[in-house]
Amino acid sequence: MNFLRGVMGGQSAGPQHTEAETIQKLCDRVASSTLLDDRRNAVRALKSLSKKYRLEVGIQAMEHLIHVLQTDRSDSEIIAYALDTLYNIISNDEEEELEENSTRQSEDLGSQFTEIFIKQPENVTLLLSLLEEFDFHVRWPGVRLLTSLLKQLGPPVQQIILVSPMGVSRLMDLLADSREIIRNDGVLLLQALTRSNGAIQKIVAFENAFERLLDIITEEGNSDGGIVVEDCLILLQNLLKTNNSNQNFFKEGSYIQRMKPWFEVGEENSGWSAQKVTNLHLMLQLVRVLVSPTNPPGATSSCQKAMFQCGLLQQLCTILMATGIPADILTETINTVSEVIRGCQVNQDYFASVNAPSNPPRPAIVVLLMSMVNERQPFVLRCAVLYCFQCFLYKNEKGQGEIVATLLPSTIDATGNSVSAGQLLCGGLFSTDSLSNWCAAVALAHALQGNATQKEQLLRVQLATSIGNPPVSLLQQCTNILSQGDKIDRRGSKIQTRVGLLMLLCTWLSNCPIAVTHFLHNSANVPFLTGQIAENLGEEEQLVQGLCALLLGISIYFNDNSLENYTKEKLKQLIEKRIGKENFIEKLGFISKHELYSRASQKPQPNFPSPEYMIFDHEFTKLVKELEGVITKAIYKSSEEDKKEEEVKKTLEQHDNIVTHYKNMIREQDLQLEELKQQVSTLKCQNEQLQTAVTQQASQIQQHKDQYNLLKVQLGKDNHHQGSHGDGAQVNGIQPEEISRLREEIEELKSQQALLQGQLAEKDSLIENLKSSQASGMSEQASATCPPRDPEQVAELKQELTALKSQLCSQSLEITRLQTENCELLQRAETLAKSVPVEGESEHVSAAKTTDVEGRLSALLQETKELKNEIKALSEERTAIQKQLDSSNSTIAILQTEKDKLDLEVTDSKKEQDDLLVLLADQDQKILSLKSKLKDLGHPVEEEDESGDQEDDDDEIDDGDKDQDI
């Protein structure tokens, strides 16, 4: 506050004094007025003055404005004016920033007013609560004001928001606002909030920020979107960069898969807008954040695998090989692919299989190396290709072998139609461009890094220097070029070529005594190195001297003393005579003291501002750090110490050999013991399984025996109570005597059936006799014998009975007619008796006729009565015979059904008995095999039950044979 008053006092009086009074009156009105309209108008006036008179308004009105925010929340208009006024006071206006003289003062004012505002943390909490209002005129100014506070004093405001209840959650709700201007400014607010604060980054990430931001990017059109996409990508970088927890959450949430559509490019890639280039550049950087070499190896590896599985790496390789891609995007894509494949064998193998769309197709590695050794290509692009090649070979012995194999004579294409990676590296190594020399040397060194096999294989490479001259080895050619120094006119740095070759030779000879022997075999190499180290040259040459000292030290330390002239002792004597040990160590220390050494040791990526700074390789700095100390110790050791060390080494080697031998023996014995333990455990398991199986089999056999005996008892009971009706489920216990008894019962049933059939025939004959007697009564004829009746005869009998009934009806009609005539005659007789008597003769005739008619009538009546009685008797007898016939038929049907059922039960009994016999035989066979296995395993087996079981089996087999005979 004193600072602000000082600034205020330093300003000139005059118009300022009048405006200060006006501002003071407005502040008084805001503080004392009871009418809301008056306070609103006063705040509106302060807003209009706040841009031009920022200092005065800030000093006098800030407290009143904060009080308005606290007390007048019900009126959104006055709240909006107050927030806008505070924003104008705190934020650095762009117009003021354009003026150089007032820029610093403006920044100081903003930070000072911010400090005053956040001095009371409740003010920030009040501002967070205002953001919950949905009213646009309150929410939007609140977002802008909070963003300005974070830009001015980020860490203190972040801490206040962090400890505020639900503070971060309230700000995350801004991303879901349907009004784009609030949503977009909310993204900017979260950018400032998450900058360099891991705790807030984690809270924002777990508030579903990744999902919302990726949705916004998709809605805006991915890389074709506007500046909103750029803001979202910057926020994503803030959340993920150097935050391992968020990176893991991003991967586990399957958000890497959602990045693939970002990199879909068409065939026509010309005419990209500046915004699209910026968006795609940020997207590539976001991928690199997830697979950065500085991340934990496990997290990087899992992200690399996820990118390959979802097709993201394939999409990046498509951009890499596409045409028309802007140079800066292509460079960043190469760097991105480099880190996606670095140290991941699966991704490295895929990258090795990628071909460029050329005719004929060429591997992507070859196309990239062509760009690296081409001096016309941009410097940053060549650095990116070198980084890509280094990442391809990092921890990739297979890839290293493939690169070295392209240099060997057996694999070189004799036709010359295609260019290999090895040929390009050799071409770059011996070109007249120093940058190409350095890049090729470093690339070839990475093909040998940590791989002794390829170091030995590279010794076989032969080069044809000129026509008619014999070929020379690659190692010899490198030393030849190194010895020529500045004699060859090269473009670029003077020492760059020599530094590159020395780094290659140091990498090649380290940990490879055979390569050291080949190097020392050329008698010119050691004098050249000692001469270079001993000279007093300028600062630029000191680095070359240090590298020569390192190469000579490697030749001493990894020397196997196979050459008499260049043993360790003789080389150290040579150093002491021509250079001096202290001078040698001093020259060796020039490497690590160089200013570019520490820069190269920080990151694997060769990121240099210009070619002149391209001196050291990251992996080489690690090699120097590893060897500098041991070489220093090796130089200072005396011959006696060397001899003692050699003896100790030999003793240690012998001891190590003995220890190794015993370790191998112990390892083999451990393996054998482990195998035996596994076999014992397997046999124990098998033994337990067999014992369990035997127990189960024994219990099953016992159950079968119990069931067998139970079936026999139950079958006997069923036969006693039900005769021939036995239970099909208990037929397994039937004995031959019971089967014979069943057969006798079947025979009895058959005889009963025959008897019933005879009775039925007798009934049929009786019916026929009755029919015949009836017919003889009608026609006075009788039949002496009657053959047995069949159903057709019964039908004929029924027809005759129907005929009798019809005859009876006709007779009844005739009797009725005669009775009617009789009644008429009687009436006429009575009429005649009442009339006048006639002569005696006529009376006599009439009486005679009457007597005759009555006699005939009486005879007819008697005959009719007899016929009725006879018909009634025949009907009753026929009904009784019909009942007997129906009863006989039903009895026959029942007997036939029972017979069929018994036949079926007997058949089922035979089948089940056969199945039981087969099952018992199988069980006996299993028991015998299990007992034999137990005997083989050394377990005692009781033989007591075998004879009894065998007898039971024999009985069962005999029973089965009898059943089959039956």
DASULGI-V289604 format. One record per residue. N is the residue number from 1. SS is DSSP state (H for helix, E for strand, L for the rest). Layout:
n=N ss=SS
n=N ss=SS
//
This chain:
n=1 ss=L
n=2 ss=H
n=3 ss=H
n=4 ss=H
n=5 ss=H
n=6 ss=H
n=7 ss=H
n=8 ss=H
n=9 ss=H
n=10 ss=H
n=11 ss=L
n=12 ss=L
n=13 ss=L
n=14 ss=L
n=15 ss=H
n=16 ss=H
n=17 ss=H
n=18 ss=H
n=19 ss=H
n=20 ss=H
n=21 ss=H
n=22 ss=H
n=23 ss=H
n=24 ss=H
n=25 ss=H
n=26 ss=H
n=27 ss=H
n=28 ss=H
n=29 ss=H
n=30 ss=H
n=31 ss=H
n=32 ss=H
n=33 ss=L
n=34 ss=L
n=35 ss=L
n=36 ss=H
n=37 ss=H
n=38 ss=H
n=39 ss=H
n=40 ss=H
n=41 ss=H
n=42 ss=H
n=43 ss=H
n=44 ss=H
n=45 ss=H
n=46 ss=H
n=47 ss=H
n=48 ss=H
n=49 ss=H
n=50 ss=H
n=51 ss=L
n=52 ss=L
n=53 ss=L
n=54 ss=H
n=55 ss=H
n=56 ss=H
n=57 ss=H
n=58 ss=H
n=59 ss=H
n=60 ss=H
n=61 ss=H
n=62 ss=H
n=63 ss=H
n=64 ss=H
n=65 ss=H
n=66 ss=H
n=67 ss=H
n=68 ss=H
n=69 ss=H
n=70 ss=H
n=71 ss=H
n=72 ss=L
n=73 ss=L
n=74 ss=L
n=75 ss=L
n=76 ss=H
n=77 ss=H
n=78 ss=H
n=79 ss=H
n=80 ss=H
n=81 ss=H
n=82 ss=H
n=83 ss=H
n=84 ss=H
n=85 ss=H
n=86 ss=H
n=87 ss=H
n=88 ss=H
n=89 ss=H
n=90 ss=H
n=91 ss=L
n=92 ss=L
n=93 ss=L
n=94 ss=H
n=95 ss=H
n=96 ss=H
n=97 ss=H
n=98 ss=H
n=99 ss=L
n=100 ss=H
n=101 ss=H
n=102 ss=H
n=103 ss=H
n=104 ss=H
n=105 ss=H
n=106 ss=H
n=107 ss=H
n=108 ss=H
n=109 ss=H
n=110 ss=H
n=111 ss=H
n=112 ss=H
n=113 ss=H
n=114 ss=H
n=115 ss=H
n=116 ss=H
n=117 ss=H
n=118 ss=H
n=119 ss=L
n=120 ss=L
n=121 ss=H
n=122 ss=H
n=123 ss=H
n=124 ss=H
n=125 ss=H
n=126 ss=H
n=127 ss=H
n=128 ss=H
n=129 ss=H
n=130 ss=H
n=131 ss=L
n=132 ss=L
n=133 ss=L
n=134 ss=L
n=135 ss=L
n=136 ss=H
n=137 ss=H
n=138 ss=H
n=139 ss=H
n=140 ss=H
n=141 ss=H
n=142 ss=H
n=143 ss=H
n=144 ss=H
n=145 ss=H
n=146 ss=H
n=147 ss=H
n=148 ss=H
n=149 ss=H
n=150 ss=H
n=151 ss=H
n=152 ss=H
n=153 ss=L
n=154 ss=H
n=155 ss=H
n=156 ss=H
n=157 ss=H
n=158 ss=H
n=159 ss=H
n=160 ss=H
n=161 ss=H
n=162 ss=H
n=163 ss=H
n=164 ss=L
n=165 ss=L
n=166 ss=L
n=167 ss=H
n=168 ss=H
n=169 ss=H
n=170 ss=H
n=171 ss=H
n=172 ss=H
n=173 ss=H
n=174 ss=H
n=175 ss=H
n=176 ss=H
n=177 ss=L
n=178 ss=L
n=179 ss=L
n=180 ss=H
n=181 ss=H
n=182 ss=H
n=183 ss=H
n=184 ss=H
n=185 ss=H
n=186 ss=H
n=187 ss=H
n=188 ss=H
n=189 ss=H
n=190 ss=H
n=191 ss=H
n=192 ss=H
n=193 ss=H
n=194 ss=H
n=195 ss=L
n=196 ss=L
n=197 ss=L
n=198 ss=H
n=199 ss=H
n=200 ss=H
n=201 ss=H
n=202 ss=H
n=203 ss=H
n=204 ss=H
n=205 ss=H
n=206 ss=H
n=207 ss=H
n=208 ss=H
n=209 ss=H
n=210 ss=H
n=211 ss=H
n=212 ss=H
n=213 ss=H
n=214 ss=H
n=215 ss=H
n=216 ss=H
n=217 ss=H
n=218 ss=H
n=219 ss=H
n=220 ss=H
n=221 ss=L
n=222 ss=H
n=223 ss=H
n=224 ss=H
n=225 ss=L
n=226 ss=L
n=227 ss=H
n=228 ss=H
n=229 ss=H
n=230 ss=H
n=231 ss=H
n=232 ss=H
n=233 ss=H
n=234 ss=H
n=235 ss=H
n=236 ss=H
n=237 ss=H
n=238 ss=H
n=239 ss=H
n=240 ss=H
n=241 ss=L
n=242 ss=L
n=243 ss=L
n=244 ss=H
n=245 ss=H
n=246 ss=H
n=247 ss=H
n=248 ss=H
n=249 ss=H
n=250 ss=H
n=251 ss=H
n=252 ss=H
n=253 ss=L
n=254 ss=L
n=255 ss=L
n=256 ss=L
n=257 ss=H
n=258 ss=H
n=259 ss=H
n=260 ss=H
n=261 ss=H
n=262 ss=H
n=263 ss=H
n=264 ss=L
n=265 ss=L
n=266 ss=L
n=267 ss=L
n=268 ss=L
n=269 ss=L
n=270 ss=L
n=271 ss=L
n=272 ss=L
n=273 ss=L
n=274 ss=H
n=275 ss=H
n=276 ss=H
n=277 ss=H
n=278 ss=H
n=279 ss=H
n=280 ss=H
n=281 ss=H
n=282 ss=H
n=283 ss=H
n=284 ss=H
n=285 ss=H
n=286 ss=H
n=287 ss=H
n=288 ss=H
n=289 ss=H
n=290 ss=H
n=291 ss=L
n=292 ss=L
n=293 ss=L
n=294 ss=L
n=295 ss=L
n=296 ss=L
n=297 ss=H
n=298 ss=H
n=299 ss=H
n=300 ss=H
n=301 ss=H
n=302 ss=H
n=303 ss=H
n=304 ss=H
n=305 ss=H
n=306 ss=H
n=307 ss=H
n=308 ss=H
n=309 ss=H
n=310 ss=L
n=311 ss=L
n=312 ss=H
n=313 ss=H
n=314 ss=H
n=315 ss=H
n=316 ss=H
n=317 ss=H
n=318 ss=H
n=319 ss=H
n=320 ss=H
n=321 ss=H
n=322 ss=L
n=323 ss=L
n=324 ss=L
n=325 ss=L
n=326 ss=L
n=327 ss=H
n=328 ss=H
n=329 ss=H
n=330 ss=H
n=331 ss=H
n=332 ss=H
n=333 ss=H
n=334 ss=H
n=335 ss=H
n=336 ss=H
n=337 ss=H
n=338 ss=H
n=339 ss=H
n=340 ss=H
n=341 ss=H
n=342 ss=L
n=343 ss=L
n=344 ss=L
n=345 ss=H
n=346 ss=H
n=347 ss=H
n=348 ss=H
n=349 ss=H
n=350 ss=H
n=351 ss=H
n=352 ss=H
n=353 ss=H
n=354 ss=L
n=355 ss=E
n=356 ss=E
n=357 ss=L
n=358 ss=L
n=359 ss=L
n=360 ss=L
n=361 ss=L
n=362 ss=E
n=363 ss=E
n=364 ss=H
n=365 ss=H
n=366 ss=H
n=367 ss=H
n=368 ss=H
n=369 ss=H
n=370 ss=H
n=371 ss=H
n=372 ss=H
n=373 ss=L
n=374 ss=L
n=375 ss=L
n=376 ss=L
n=377 ss=L
n=378 ss=L
n=379 ss=H
n=380 ss=H
n=381 ss=H
n=382 ss=H
n=383 ss=H
n=384 ss=H
n=385 ss=H
n=386 ss=H
n=387 ss=H
n=388 ss=H
n=389 ss=H
n=390 ss=H
n=391 ss=H
n=392 ss=H
n=393 ss=H
n=394 ss=L
n=395 ss=L
n=396 ss=L
n=397 ss=H
n=398 ss=H
n=399 ss=H
n=400 ss=H
n=401 ss=H
n=402 ss=H
n=403 ss=H
n=404 ss=H
n=405 ss=H
n=406 ss=L
n=407 ss=L
n=408 ss=L
n=409 ss=H
n=410 ss=H
n=411 ss=H
n=412 ss=L
n=413 ss=L
n=414 ss=L
n=415 ss=L
n=416 ss=L
n=417 ss=L
n=418 ss=L
n=419 ss=L
n=420 ss=L
n=421 ss=H
n=422 ss=H
n=423 ss=H
n=424 ss=H
n=425 ss=H
n=426 ss=H
n=427 ss=H
n=428 ss=H
n=429 ss=H
n=430 ss=L
n=431 ss=L
n=432 ss=L
n=433 ss=E
n=434 ss=H
n=435 ss=H
n=436 ss=H
n=437 ss=H
n=438 ss=H
n=439 ss=H
n=440 ss=H
n=441 ss=H
n=442 ss=H
n=443 ss=H
n=444 ss=H
n=445 ss=H
n=446 ss=H
n=447 ss=H
n=448 ss=H
n=449 ss=L
n=450 ss=L
n=451 ss=L
n=452 ss=H
n=453 ss=H
n=454 ss=H
n=455 ss=H
n=456 ss=H
n=457 ss=H
n=458 ss=H
n=459 ss=L
n=460 ss=L
n=461 ss=L
n=462 ss=E
n=463 ss=E
n=464 ss=L
n=465 ss=L
n=466 ss=L
n=467 ss=L
n=468 ss=L
n=469 ss=L
n=470 ss=L
n=471 ss=L
n=472 ss=E
n=473 ss=E
n=474 ss=H
n=475 ss=H
n=476 ss=H
n=477 ss=H
n=478 ss=H
n=479 ss=H
n=480 ss=H
n=481 ss=H
n=482 ss=H
n=483 ss=H
n=484 ss=H
n=485 ss=H
n=486 ss=H
n=487 ss=H
n=488 ss=L
n=489 ss=L
n=490 ss=L
n=491 ss=E
n=492 ss=L
n=493 ss=L
n=494 ss=L
n=495 ss=L
n=496 ss=H
n=497 ss=H
n=498 ss=H
n=499 ss=H
n=500 ss=H
n=501 ss=H
n=502 ss=H
n=503 ss=H
n=504 ss=H
n=505 ss=H
n=506 ss=H
n=507 ss=H
n=508 ss=H
n=509 ss=H
n=510 ss=L
n=511 ss=L
n=512 ss=L
n=513 ss=H
n=514 ss=H
n=515 ss=H
n=516 ss=H
n=517 ss=H
n=518 ss=H
n=519 ss=H
n=520 ss=H
n=521 ss=H
n=522 ss=L
n=523 ss=H
n=524 ss=H
n=525 ss=H
n=526 ss=H
n=527 ss=H
n=528 ss=H
n=529 ss=H
n=530 ss=H
n=531 ss=H
n=532 ss=H
n=533 ss=H
n=534 ss=H
n=535 ss=L
n=536 ss=L
n=537 ss=L
n=538 ss=L
n=539 ss=H
n=540 ss=H
n=541 ss=H
n=542 ss=H
n=543 ss=H
n=544 ss=H
n=545 ss=H
n=546 ss=H
n=547 ss=H
n=548 ss=H
n=549 ss=H
n=550 ss=H
n=551 ss=H
n=552 ss=H
n=553 ss=H
n=554 ss=H
n=555 ss=H
n=556 ss=H
n=557 ss=H
n=558 ss=L
n=559 ss=L
n=560 ss=L
n=561 ss=L
n=562 ss=L
n=563 ss=L
n=564 ss=H
n=565 ss=H
n=566 ss=H
n=567 ss=L
n=568 ss=H
n=569 ss=H
n=570 ss=H
n=571 ss=H
n=572 ss=H
n=573 ss=H
n=574 ss=H
n=575 ss=H
n=576 ss=H
n=577 ss=H
n=578 ss=H
n=579 ss=L
n=580 ss=L
n=581 ss=H
n=582 ss=H
n=583 ss=H
n=584 ss=H
n=585 ss=H
n=586 ss=H
n=587 ss=H
n=588 ss=H
n=589 ss=H
n=590 ss=H
n=591 ss=H
n=592 ss=H
n=593 ss=H
n=594 ss=L
n=595 ss=H
n=596 ss=H
n=597 ss=H
n=598 ss=H
n=599 ss=H
n=600 ss=H
n=601 ss=L
n=602 ss=L
n=603 ss=L
n=604 ss=L
n=605 ss=L
n=606 ss=L
n=607 ss=L
n=608 ss=L
n=609 ss=L
n=610 ss=L
n=611 ss=H
n=612 ss=H
n=613 ss=H
n=614 ss=L
n=615 ss=L
n=616 ss=L
n=617 ss=L
n=618 ss=H
n=619 ss=H
n=620 ss=H
n=621 ss=H
n=622 ss=H
n=623 ss=H
n=624 ss=H
n=625 ss=H
n=626 ss=H
n=627 ss=H
n=628 ss=H
n=629 ss=H
n=630 ss=H
n=631 ss=H
n=632 ss=H
n=633 ss=H
n=634 ss=H
n=635 ss=H
n=636 ss=H
n=637 ss=L
n=638 ss=L
n=639 ss=H
n=640 ss=H
n=641 ss=H
n=642 ss=H
n=643 ss=H
n=644 ss=H
n=645 ss=H
n=646 ss=H
n=647 ss=H
n=648 ss=H
n=649 ss=H
n=650 ss=H
n=651 ss=H
n=652 ss=H
n=653 ss=H
n=654 ss=H
n=655 ss=H
n=656 ss=H
n=657 ss=H
n=658 ss=H
n=659 ss=H
n=660 ss=H
n=661 ss=H
n=662 ss=H
n=663 ss=H
n=664 ss=H
n=665 ss=H
n=666 ss=H
n=667 ss=H
n=668 ss=H
n=669 ss=H
n=670 ss=H
n=671 ss=H
n=672 ss=H
n=673 ss=H
n=674 ss=H
n=675 ss=H
n=676 ss=H
n=677 ss=H
n=678 ss=H
n=679 ss=H
n=680 ss=H
n=681 ss=H
n=682 ss=H
n=683 ss=H
n=684 ss=H
n=685 ss=H
n=686 ss=H
n=687 ss=H
n=688 ss=H
n=689 ss=H
n=690 ss=H
n=691 ss=H
n=692 ss=H
n=693 ss=H
n=694 ss=H
n=695 ss=H
n=696 ss=H
n=697 ss=H
n=698 ss=H
n=699 ss=H
n=700 ss=H
n=701 ss=H
n=702 ss=H
n=703 ss=H
n=704 ss=H
n=705 ss=H
n=706 ss=H
n=707 ss=H
n=708 ss=H
n=709 ss=H
n=710 ss=H
n=711 ss=H
n=712 ss=H
n=713 ss=H
n=714 ss=H
n=715 ss=H
n=716 ss=H
n=717 ss=H
n=718 ss=H
n=719 ss=H
n=720 ss=H
n=721 ss=H
n=722 ss=H
n=723 ss=L
n=724 ss=L
n=725 ss=L
n=726 ss=L
n=727 ss=L
n=728 ss=H
n=729 ss=H
n=730 ss=H
n=731 ss=H
n=732 ss=H
n=733 ss=H
n=734 ss=L
n=735 ss=L
n=736 ss=H
n=737 ss=H
n=738 ss=H
n=739 ss=H
n=740 ss=H
n=741 ss=H
n=742 ss=H
n=743 ss=H
n=744 ss=H
n=745 ss=H
n=746 ss=H
n=747 ss=H
n=748 ss=H
n=749 ss=H
n=750 ss=H
n=751 ss=H
n=752 ss=H
n=753 ss=H
n=754 ss=H
n=755 ss=H
n=756 ss=H
n=757 ss=H
n=758 ss=H
n=759 ss=H
n=760 ss=H
n=761 ss=H
n=762 ss=H
n=763 ss=H
n=764 ss=H
n=765 ss=H
n=766 ss=H
n=767 ss=H
n=768 ss=H
n=769 ss=H
n=770 ss=H
n=771 ss=H
n=772 ss=H
n=773 ss=H
n=774 ss=H
n=775 ss=H
n=776 ss=H
n=777 ss=H
n=778 ss=H
n=779 ss=H
n=780 ss=L
n=781 ss=L
n=782 ss=L
n=783 ss=L
n=784 ss=L
n=785 ss=L
n=786 ss=L
n=787 ss=L
n=788 ss=L
n=789 ss=L
n=790 ss=L
n=791 ss=H
n=792 ss=H
n=793 ss=H
n=794 ss=H
n=795 ss=H
n=796 ss=H
n=797 ss=H
n=798 ss=H
n=799 ss=H
n=800 ss=H
n=801 ss=H
n=802 ss=H
n=803 ss=H
n=804 ss=H
n=805 ss=H
n=806 ss=H
n=807 ss=H
n=808 ss=H
n=809 ss=H
n=810 ss=H
n=811 ss=H
n=812 ss=H
n=813 ss=H
n=814 ss=H
n=815 ss=H
n=816 ss=H
n=817 ss=H
n=818 ss=H
n=819 ss=H
n=820 ss=H
n=821 ss=H
n=822 ss=H
n=823 ss=H
n=824 ss=H
n=825 ss=H
n=826 ss=H
n=827 ss=H
n=828 ss=H
n=829 ss=H
n=830 ss=H
n=831 ss=H
n=832 ss=H
n=833 ss=H
n=834 ss=H
n=835 ss=L
n=836 ss=L
n=837 ss=L
n=838 ss=L
n=839 ss=L
n=840 ss=H
n=841 ss=H
n=842 ss=H
n=843 ss=H
n=844 ss=H
n=845 ss=H
n=846 ss=H
n=847 ss=H
n=848 ss=H
n=849 ss=H
n=850 ss=H
n=851 ss=H
n=852 ss=H
n=853 ss=H
n=854 ss=H
n=855 ss=H
n=856 ss=H
n=857 ss=H
n=858 ss=H
n=859 ss=H
n=860 ss=H
n=861 ss=H
n=862 ss=H
n=863 ss=H
n=864 ss=H
n=865 ss=H
n=866 ss=H
n=867 ss=H
n=868 ss=H
n=869 ss=H
n=870 ss=H
n=871 ss=H
n=872 ss=H
n=873 ss=H
n=874 ss=H
n=875 ss=H
n=876 ss=H
n=877 ss=H
n=878 ss=H
n=879 ss=H
n=880 ss=H
n=881 ss=H
n=882 ss=H
n=883 ss=H
n=884 ss=H
n=885 ss=H
n=886 ss=H
n=887 ss=H
n=888 ss=H
n=889 ss=H
n=890 ss=H
n=891 ss=H
n=892 ss=H
n=893 ss=H
n=894 ss=H
n=895 ss=H
n=896 ss=H
n=897 ss=H
n=898 ss=H
n=899 ss=H
n=900 ss=H
n=901 ss=H
n=902 ss=H
n=903 ss=H
n=904 ss=H
n=905 ss=H
n=906 ss=H
n=907 ss=H
n=908 ss=H
n=909 ss=H
n=910 ss=H
n=911 ss=H
n=912 ss=H
n=913 ss=H
n=914 ss=H
n=915 ss=H
n=916 ss=H
n=917 ss=H
n=918 ss=H
n=919 ss=H
n=920 ss=H
n=921 ss=H
n=922 ss=H
n=923 ss=H
n=924 ss=H
n=925 ss=H
n=926 ss=H
n=927 ss=H
n=928 ss=H
n=929 ss=H
n=930 ss=H
n=931 ss=H
n=932 ss=H
n=933 ss=H
n=934 ss=H
n=935 ss=H
n=936 ss=H
n=937 ss=H
n=938 ss=L
n=939 ss=L
n=940 ss=L
n=941 ss=L
n=942 ss=L
n=943 ss=L
n=944 ss=H
n=945 ss=H
n=946 ss=H
n=947 ss=H
n=948 ss=H
n=949 ss=H
n=950 ss=H
n=951 ss=H
n=952 ss=H
n=953 ss=H
n=954 ss=H
n=955 ss=H
n=956 ss=H
n=957 ss=H
n=958 ss=H
n=959 ss=H
n=960 ss=H
n=961 ss=H
n=962 ss=H
n=963 ss=H
n=964 ss=H
n=965 ss=H
n=966 ss=L
//
